[in-house]
Structure formats: C-alpha cells, structure tokens
Amino acid sequence: MRGENHMMFVLFCLIVFSHFLHLVNSNPQLAPALYVFGDSLLDSGNNNLLPTAARANFKPYGVDFPGGATGRFTNGGTVADFIAEFLGLPLSPPYLSFRQLETSTGLNYASSTCGILPETGNSLGKCLNLDEQIDLFEKTVTEELPKLFKNTEGLLEYLSKSIFLVATGSNDYSGNYLQPNRYDSSRLYSPLSFAQLLTQSLSQKLERLYKLGARKVITFEIGPSGCQPANLRQHMHKNGQCVDEINNLVSLFNDQLATVLSKLTSTLPGSAFILGRDYRLTYDAIINPSTYGLTDTSDPCCTTWLNGTSACILGIAPCANPNEHFFWDGYHPTEAVYSVIASQCFNGDSVCIPTNLKMLVQI
C-alpha cells in the first residue's frame, strides 16, 4: 500500500504538465470513441444550454482549462477529459452544443444536478436525468451515426469498441434522499432499500445502453459525499473530517453497484461492465492528504456562496494553489484529484476492476 501511495504522490507532481496534455494529445488512438453519461462530475457544458441555475460557465470555473469556463464544475479537466487523452481521443463535446454530428469520436450527455431517478435535481431547473441522456444517445445511434458509416455492421463494431463512461447517483442522495423537506424518499425507503432502488434502476439503464450497442462500460462509485465541504459545514456538530452517516449511506449504494455490474457482465454476451472503485482512493486522499501531495481537503479552493457550501462566486479569484486542494467548490474536486482517478483507472489495478482501461481497450 505504501508503494501505491508513493505512485499517487508522483502522479500529483506530474499534474503541472496537464495543460500540455490538453493542448497537444500525442497518444495513439486506442478506442474509436468515448461516450459520457452522468452528473456534474462529468458535465462538460450541457447545462449551459438548459433553463437551470446549475451552471459553471463563468469564472473562476475553468481557470486552469484551455477553453476557460466551458461548463465544467472544476478548475480544469474532469475524469472524462483525462480518459479521453489517455485514449488518444479529442475531448467529448457536450451533446447539446452540436448542430450536426461530423465526427464519430464521442459525445458527452452528462448533466449537473440530475441523477438516476427522474425526479432528482428538478428543484434548480431543467437537467437531463440518466434516462433522458440515454434517449439522446439512442437518437445519436439511430439518426446521426448511421450517416458516418457504410452499413449497420460497421456501426455495431464501432460501438462495441467504444468506451462508455458513467458517473451518477450522488445527486439522488444530496439532492433527493437527504432533502426531506422537498422529497419523501427518506420516508418511503430505508437506507438499504433506497440503495437497492437506485442500483436496480441503474442496472436497467445500463442494460438499455447495451441494447443500443455499448459493450465496454465503466461505471464509477459515488465518492465520499460526507467529506464534501457542503456537508461538513451543514453538520458542524459532527466530529472528524467527514460525516460518517452520509458516507455510510452512499457505501450501501457502492456495495450494491459492484454486484450489479458483475451480474450484467455475466448475463449480457460480449459485455464488460467495469466498476470504477474510486471511493476508497478519494477517502484516503482526504484523510491522509500529505501522502497525495495535498495540503487542504476540507475547504473549497474558490470562494463560494453560503460559507463554502455551494458554487463558486462569479469573478472572485480562487486560491493560489488549486493542485494542493482536494475540493474546488462545495461539492466538486479539483482537476488534480480527477487526474489521479483517471490515471489509476487507466493504468492501475485497484480503481477500475476487474480490468483497467488500458486492458479493456484490448478486449
């Protein structure tokens, strides 16, 4: 474990080269496309074009990203951006931003505040829940992609070799189950039954992706939400660096997720549903920051509304050392954290299991 932590520290030191990776991608193309689904952890700008207050298209968001404030809820790139670079692909553009599909290297359907359940996230305006994201992908497969391929066989082969990235479920807790004044889910479901509801629903949606041609799907766990500044500062009576009750809730989901993905792989021919097991990595980074080259794992790097419990305030300069911070705003990590998650998913043996991304593209 000590050797693995040393490698994490080295990866954090290498983050200074991230801008060059954004600007010049010399990696060989390992997959034909990257398709992205999920919430604000992966949203690359879809919410910019929706009637919602949940947007990140203003400074200081994007201060370390070549395109500036594109709608990513961090200072730089997301896990999806780094994975695209490792795959030798362009960054997957937000689906809602394109007028006509001219290339086949992938799209991003992720939408901030939404989740697995259709009702999650509607308090701040319109967002795309996971079913709606898959609806748009179905439109891509049936109406747009066929224009780029000579026949159905070529399209199906392309889809089978493409990588599909999913990160969702966090908002179903923070913006639903843990909001009893707005939602009744915590009165209707026990913690275990709610986790089962979410994972069973997610399983159906992942199977729908399979029926549309997806074969290589990486689905990430929910991170340690109880360690977010937003939750820490709303539970000031709690001791320690995290709110254990919230972490215990999402851990029930993560435990179920591992079983669901294993079952999908065993029952759907030719599929590989990979678990992105990032909870343990990120929790360890928060509890043992110096091991990972971090100095602050409890405060947002940017100045946020409501005493660190919300989004960045427009136009106020962030901290001078974002790569030493775990959190960018009240909820989202910095690109330094995303870089390590993506690196470990691609090269390591403890985050993306049972097969890392580098091996997955060879299957």
C-alpha positions in Angstrom: 0.0 0.0 0.0 2.9 2.3 0.7 4.2 1.9 -2.8 0.8 2.6 -4.3 0.6 5.8 -2.2 4.0 6.9 -3.5 2.8 6.4 -7.0 -0.2 8.6 -6.2 2.2 11.3 -5.0 4.2 11.1 -8.2 1.0 11.5 -10.2 0.1 14.6 -8.3 3.6 16.1 -9.1 3.0 15.4 -12.8 -0.2 17.5 -12.8 1.9 20.5 -13.8 2.0 19.0 -17.2 -1.7 18.7 -17.6 -2.0 21.8 -19.7 0.3 20.4 -22.3 -1.8 17.2 -22.4 -4.9 19.3 -23.0 -3.3 21.2 -25.8 -1.3 18.5 -27.6 -2.5 15.0 -27.5 0.2 12.7 -29.0 -1.2 9.5 -27.5 -2.1 6.8 -30.1 -5.9 6.3 -30.6 -6.8 3.2 -28.5 -10.6 3.3 -29.0 -12.9 4.8 -31.7 -14.9 6.9 -29.3 -15.7 7.9 -25.7 -19.4 8.4 -24.7 -20.0 10.1 -21.3 -23.1 10.0 -19.1 -23.7 11.3 -15.6 -23.9 14.4 -13.5 -21.8 17.5 -12.7 -18.7 15.4 -12.1 -18.6 14.8 -15.9 -20.8 17.6 -17.3 -18.8 19.5 -20.0 -21.4 22.1 -20.8 -24.8 20.6 -21.4 -26.3 22.6 -18.5 -25.2 25.8 -20.2 -28.0 25.2 -22.7 -30.7 24.3 -20.3 -33.0 26.5 -18.2 -31.3 25.9 -14.9 -29.4 27.7 -12.2 -26.9 24.9 -12.0 -24.2 26.1 -14.4 -20.5 26.6 -14.3 -19.9 28.7 -17.4 -18.3 31.6 -15.5 -15.0 32.3 -13.8 -13.4 31.1 -11.7 -14.6 27.8 -13.1 -12.2 26.7 -15.8 -9.3 28.9 -14.7 -6.9 26.1 -15.5 -8.7 24.8 -18.6 -7.6 25.9 -22.1 -11.2 26.6 -23.1 -11.9 28.6 -19.9 -15.2 28.4 -18.2 -16.9 25.8 -20.5 -19.4 24.5 -18.0 -17.1 22.0 -16.2 -17.6 22.2 -12.4 -14.0 22.3 -11.6 -10.8 24.4 -12.3 -9.6 22.3 -15.2 -10.4 18.9 -16.7 -12.7 16.1 -15.5 -12.1 12.4 -15.3 -13.7 12.1 -18.7 -11.3 14.6 -20.2 -8.2 12.8 -18.9 -9.5 9.4 -20.0 -10.1 10.9 -23.5 -6.5 12.0 -23.5 -5.2 8.6 -22.4 -7.3 7.0 -25.2 -5.8 9.4 -27.8 -9.2 11.0 -28.5 -10.5 14.6 -28.6 -12.4 15.7 -25.5 -16.1 14.5 -25.9 -18.1 17.7 -26.6 -21.5 18.3 -24.8 -24.3 16.8 -26.9 -26.5 19.9 -26.7 -23.8 22.1 -28.2 -23.5 20.4 -31.6 -25.7 21.2 -34.6 -24.6 18.3 -36.9 -22.5 15.3 -36.0 -19.4 15.5 -38.2 -17.1 13.1 -36.3 -17.5 9.8 -34.5 -15.1 10.2 -31.6 -17.8 10.5 -28.9 -20.2 12.8 -27.1 -20.9 13.9 -23.6 -24.5 13.7 -22.3 -23.8 14.4 -18.6 -25.9 17.0 -16.8 -25.4 18.7 -13.4 -27.9 18.1 -10.6 -29.6 15.2 -12.3 -29.3 11.5 -11.3 -30.7 8.1 -11.7 -34.3 8.8 -10.6 -36.3 11.1 -12.9 -37.4 13.4 -10.1 -33.9 14.1 -8.8 -32.5 17.6 -9.5 -35.6 19.3 -10.6 -35.5 22.0 -7.8 -32.9 24.1 -9.6 -34.4 23.9 -13.1 -34.2 21.6 -16.0 -31.5 18.9 -16.2 -31.1 15.7 -18.1 -31.7 12.6 -16.0 -30.0 9.4 -17.0 -32.9 8.1 -19.0 -33.1 11.3 -20.9 -29.4 11.1 -21.6 -29.8 7.6 -23.0 -32.7 8.9 -25.1 -30.3 11.4 -26.7 -27.7 8.6 -27.2 -30.4 6.5 -28.9 -31.1 9.4 -31.2 -27.4 9.6 -31.9 -27.2 5.9 -32.7 -30.4 5.8 -34.9 -30.3 9.2 -36.6 -26.8 10.7 -36.6 -24.1 7.9 -36.5 -25.6 5.9 -39.5 -24.7 8.9 -41.7 -21.0 8.3 -40.9 -20.9 4.5 -41.6 -21.5 2.5 -44.7 -23.5 -0.2 -43.1 -25.0 -1.4 -39.8 -22.2 -3.9 -39.2 -19.6 -1.2 -39.3 -21.6 0.9 -36.8 -22.1 -2.0 -34.4 -18.4 -2.8 -34.5 -17.6 0.8 -33.8 -19.9 0.9 -30.8 -18.6 -2.4 -29.4 -15.1 -1.0 -29.4 -16.0 2.4 -28.0 -15.7 3.3 -24.3 -18.7 4.3 -22.2 -18.2 6.3 -19.0 -20.9 6.6 -16.3 -20.8 8.6 -13.0 -24.2 9.2 -11.4 -26.1 8.6 -8.1 -24.6 11.3 -5.9 -27.4 13.7 -6.5 -30.0 11.1 -5.7 -28.7 11.4 -2.2 -27.6 15.0 -1.8 -30.5 16.4 -3.9 -33.2 13.9 -3.0 -32.9 11.4 -0.1 -31.1 13.9 2.1 -33.7 16.6 1.3 -36.8 15.5 3.4 -38.4 18.9 3.0 -38.5 18.6 -0.8 -38.7 14.8 -1.3 -40.4 12.0 0.6 -37.9 9.3 -0.5 -36.3 9.1 3.0 -39.8 8.4 4.5 -40.7 5.8 1.9 -37.4 3.9 1.8 -34.9 2.6 4.4 -31.2 3.3 3.5 -30.8 -0.2 2.2 -34.0 -0.3 0.2 -33.2 3.1 -1.4 -29.7 1.9 -2.4 -31.4 -1.2 -4.0 -33.9 1.1 -5.8 -31.1 3.1 -7.3 -28.9 0.2 -8.3 -31.8 -1.7 -9.8 -32.9 1.3 -11.8 -29.3 1.9 -12.9 -28.9 -1.7 -13.9 -31.9 -1.3 -16.2 -30.5 1.8 -17.8 -27.1 0.2 -18.3 -28.8 -2.8 -20.0 -30.5 -0.3 -22.3 -27.1 1.1 -23.2 -26.1 -2.5 -24.0 -29.1 -3.0 -26.3 -28.0 0.2 -28.2 -24.6 -1.3 -28.8 -22.5 -0.4 -25.8 -20.2 -3.2 -24.7 -17.3 -1.6 -22.7 -18.9 0.4 -19.9 -17.1 1.9 -16.8 -19.4 2.9 -14.0 -17.9 4.8 -11.1 -18.9 4.5 -7.4 -20.3 7.5 -5.5 -17.5 9.2 -3.8 -17.4 10.0 0.0 -20.1 12.6 -0.1 -19.9 13.0 3.7 -16.5 14.6 3.3 -17.7 17.4 1.0 -17.4 20.9 2.4 -21.1 21.4 1.8 -21.9 18.6 4.1 -19.2 19.2 6.7 -20.4 22.8 7.2 -24.0 21.9 7.4 -23.2 19.3 10.1 -21.0 21.4 12.4 -21.9 19.3 15.4 -20.2 16.3 13.8 -16.7 15.3 14.8 -13.9 14.3 12.5 -13.2 15.1 8.8 -16.3 13.5 7.3 -20.0 13.0 8.2 -20.0 9.2 8.6 -23.8 8.9 8.4 -23.7 10.2 4.8 -20.7 8.1 3.8 -22.5 5.0 5.2 -25.5 5.8 3.0 -23.5 6.0 -0.3 -21.5 3.0 0.7 -24.7 0.9 0.6 -25.1 2.0 -3.0 -21.5 1.2 -3.8 -21.7 -2.3 -2.4 -24.8 -3.0 -4.5 -23.2 -1.5 -7.6 -20.4 -4.0 -7.6 -22.8 -6.9 -7.6 -25.0 -5.3 -10.3 -22.1 -4.8 -12.7 -20.7 -8.3 -12.1 -24.2 -9.7 -12.9 -24.6 -7.6 -16.1 -21.2 -8.8 -17.4 -22.1 -12.5 -16.7 -25.5 -12.3 -18.3 -25.0 -10.0 -21.4 -22.9 -11.7 -24.0 -19.7 -9.8 -25.1 -20.1 -7.2 -22.4 -17.6 -5.8 -19.9 -19.2 -3.7 -17.1 -16.2 -2.3 -15.2 -16.5 -0.9 -11.7 -14.8 2.4 -11.1 -13.9 1.9 -7.5 -12.8 5.5 -6.6 -14.4 5.8 -3.1 -11.5 4.2 -1.2 -8.9 6.2 -3.1 -10.6 9.6 -2.6 -11.5 8.9 1.0 -7.8 8.0 1.7 -6.7 11.2 0.0 -9.0 13.3 2.2 -7.9 11.6 5.4 -4.2 11.4 4.6 -3.7 14.4 2.4 0.1 14.7 2.6 0.5 11.2 1.1 -1.1 12.6 -2.0 0.7 15.9 -2.2 -2.4 17.8 -0.8 -2.5 20.4 1.9 -6.2 21.1 2.2 -9.0 18.5 2.0 -11.8 20.4 3.8 -12.0 23.9 2.3 -13.1 24.8 -1.2 -10.4 26.4 -3.4 -12.8 29.0 -4.7 -14.9 31.4 -2.6 -18.4 30.1 -2.6 -21.8 31.2 -1.6 -23.2 30.2 1.8 -19.9 29.8 3.6 -18.3 27.1 1.5 -21.4 25.0 1.0 -22.3 25.9 -2.6 -21.0 27.0 -6.0 -18.1 29.5 -6.7 -19.0 33.2 -6.6 -18.7 34.8 -10.0 -15.4 36.7 -10.6 -13.7 36.2 -7.3 -10.2 34.8 -7.7 -9.7 31.3 -6.3 -6.9 30.0 -4.1 -3.3 30.3 -5.4 -2.6 26.6 -5.2 -5.6 24.6 -6.5 -3.5 21.4 -7.1 -2.9 21.2 -3.3 -6.7 21.3 -2.7 -9.0 18.3 -2.9 -12.2 20.4 -3.3 -12.7 23.1 -5.9 -16.1 24.3 -4.6 -18.6 23.0 -2.0 -19.1 19.7 -3.9 -16.6 19.1 -6.6 -12.9 18.0 -6.7 -10.1 19.9 -8.4 -8.6 18.6 -11.6 -5.7 17.3 -9.6 -8.0 14.7 -8.0 -9.7 13.8 -11.3 -6.3 13.3 -12.9 -5.3 10.7 -10.3 -8.6 8.8 -10.5 -8.3 8.7 -14.3 -4.7 7.6 -14.2 -5.4 4.8 -11.8 -8.4 3.7 -13.9 -6.2 3.5 -17.0 -3.0 2.0 -15.6 -3.7 0.7 -12.1 -5.2 -2.4 -10.6 -7.2 -1.0 -7.7 -9.7 1.5 -9.2 -11.1 0.1 -12.4 -11.8 -3.6 -11.8 -11.7 -6.4 -12.8 -9.9 -4.8 -15.8 -8.3 -1.4 -16.1 -8.9 0.8 -19.1 -5.6 0.0 -20.8 -6.5 -3.7 -20.8 -10.2 -3.1 -21.6 -9.5 -1.5 -24.9 -7.6 -4.6 -26.0 -10.5 -7.0 -25.3 
